[in-house]
Amino acid sequence: MSREDIKKNDQNYYDHLDQSEHDESHFDLHRVESLLQEYKDNRDKWNKEERTKELDMIEEEIKKQKMLVKDRVKPDNIPEKERLSNISEKVTDQVFGIFEHTDSFDEAKKFLESYYQRGKVDMTYGRAFILMCEDSLLAKAKDEYGNNEENEKLIDFISKKNIELAKEIMSDDYVHLLEDEREFLLILMKNNKLDLL
């Protein structure tokens, strides 16, 4: 979801801090890992359609499992939700604003680095960053530049930094899922399948 997608809703960031409809009983920390292993074990046997279907399934599972963990840290009272909503708007404007003012990975990297560092120091900022921007940044990075190599460098950087930030402010479960997601992204980049994101 991009900054524009988030802002389409009059409730803005507030609604995005609601709990998802996923049931915690569906949480399985190792499900993504096993799907990735299944893909690696069978990719040479499967045809293109089967590989694509499996990659789609892995992506959906990553999203679901990450949402379940994010639900655990979403605010459960109205004042905290309103506070985080206001901060989320500022964070999202800052983070996505860099793409309007930069033309290359190297330029964007400098700005993004400062936001990731701030997220490690300011826990509320970091939490808003993870809850609102982390997934959207990866989706935006896949086609931000005309050069696929630049896009891949951006995805690689964002993925590494998401893990670093999560190690500071999120649970071990979330870090584990981001590491699985990174492995998935590396598979996509190796197979030139970023369009699946």
Beta strands, then each sheet from edge to edge (+ up, - down):
end
